[in-house]
Amino acid sequence: MVSQIGKLQEKFFKTPIPTDITIADIRRLFTHYGCIFCEKGGSHPYKVIHKESGTVIPIPVHGKHIQDVYVKQLKQLLELILEDI
C-alpha cells in the first residue's frame, strides 16, 4: 500500500504535469521532507524554503491549483531532496 506522501510524489512526477496540484498538496509533501512552508501576503503568498540547498520557491496562487511553471520548480527541488535521502 502506497502512503499519502508516496501518492503525492507520484503525482509530481507524472507526465504531463498534473493541473490539479493544490497548495495543501505542496504543504504536506514538502514539510514531510523538512522544508519550511511560509504563508505571507503579497503577490506570492506562499514560499517553500529548503535550507540545505538555499532554495526558495515563491508560489503565487490563482484559484485552487498551482501553475505548471511552479510545479516544475518544485519538482526539481523534490528531485534534489530525494537524491540526498
N, C-alpha and C positions, 0 to 999 in steps of 0.2 A: 504494500500500500504506500502510495506516494504522499508525503506530508504536504501541508499547505504551502510551506516555503518551497518545496520541490516543484509544486504545480506553478507557483509564481515564476520560478526560474525558467521552467519550460515555456511559459507564456512569453517571457522576454526574448527567448531565443528562437521563437517561431519566425518563419519567413512566409509571406511578407510580414512586416511589423504589425502586430495587432493594434486595432484602433480603439480597443476597449480597456486599456490600462488606465486605472484611476490613481489619484493621489494617495488613497488608502492602500492600494497595492504597493506603491513605491515606499510609503512609510513602513509598512510591515516587513517588506523584503530587506530594505537597506538598514533598518535599525537592527534586524536579526544579525546582520554581518558587521555590526559595530559602527556604522556610520551615524552621524548626527543629523537629525531632521529638524530644520528650523522653520518656524512659521512666523512671518512678519508681513506687514502691509507693503504696499507699493505695486509696481508693475510685475515683479517676480516675487509673489508672496511666499514661496517655499524654496528651500535650499537643501540639497544633500551635500554633506561635508564628509570627506574621507581624510582624516588627519594623517594617516600613514603616508599617503601619496601626495597630500596637499591639494587634492582635487575639491573644487567647489562647483556644483552644478545648480544654477538658479533655474527654477521651474515656474513659468507663468501658467496660469490656468484659465482656459476659455471653455466654459461649460464643465462637464463632468470628467472628460477624458484629456489625456496628455497628448500633445502634438508629437508626431513621429520623430522630429528632429531632436527633441529632448529625450525621447525613449532611446534613440541611437546613442546619445552621450551616456545615458545611464547604463545601457547595455555594455559599452566599452569599460565603464567603471566596474561593473559586475564581473566582467571577464578578468580584469586586473585583480580584483579581490579573490576570485576563485583560483587564480594561479598561485596565490600566496598561501592558500589553505593546504 
